[in-house]
């Protein structure tokens, strides 16, 4: 029986750059670092000669860890197609925010690349607590799609 989601993994090209993005730009907190190597990790991931550094970051609520993982061996590839919203597979991580418009301005001041500006989702499409939500997509330093979501109660 599954109890909950433990963490989300993002393989990154540069761990320091990604930690800085998630902490300094998005306001997450780094909670742990580790070195992954040896037979145990090779068995889990199905690769040989694995050596990787990992950092765990959590949002201000501490709700769910994101595992940022940089493989020094074997090196992976950054595939541009991963940044397209219609590519099959895990596509984005959504962060619930308050004050989406101000948050977008702050992220743009830090040169974060956006796929879209905030868009109000029609109430007939996705409704919550008699309100609506506002969404937008942006990219992390390696091109992973991230989403900002603000839930607004109708007046």
Beta strands, then each sheet from edge to edge (+ up, - down):
strand 1: 7-11
strand 2: 29-37
strand 3: 51-58
strand 4: 65-73
strand 5: 92-96
strand 6: 119-120
strand 7: 131-139
strand 8: 145-153
sheet 1: 1+ 4+ 3- 2+
sheet 2: 5+ 8+ 7- 6+
end
